[in-house]
Amino acid sequence: MKVGIVLYSQTGNTQRVIDDLRVKLEARGIQVEVHSILPATAADAQSRPEAAPPLDGSSSCQLWVVAAPVQGWAPAKPMTEFLKSAAFPAGSRAVLLVTQGFWFPWFGANQSISGLRKLCEERGLDVLDHGIVSWLGRGLEQRIHKVTQRLAQCLAAEINGK
């Protein structure tokens, strides 16, 4: 089974975490298909995702990773706008990932996870788990590893029938 990743990364931080997750999934023999959301211009970073890949329900992926940074105590706007029109295959499941510049998850990450969960569930996704990576403080690599390891294990368990 292939895992689809829907990713928005304005500064590269979310991309860095997804790169680590992708390596872990591929090491387990899991194929990965990445859909990067790219605003048309830097000014569009807070608006609509013009260059977002279409998701019309025809993808062969049944498992998804939805990843975005926290911006203004909410998931990045290009991701929320993208999710409002995305169509995932029936029965799809997902894990969520947010990155943030604050240490504590109540500084936007928890709200972002809740917002992404709501949007994903409205699009028919069953959300299995989530991860939050804070960019502040020592131990960043360990935090990235811990979150990506847990999400990779969750996805692998789904593929292998738990």
Summary of the structure (lengths in Angstrom):
residues: 162
radius of gyration: 14.5
end to end distance: 13.7
largest distance: 43.8
contacts: 533
relative contact order: 0.18
helix: 39%
strand: 25%
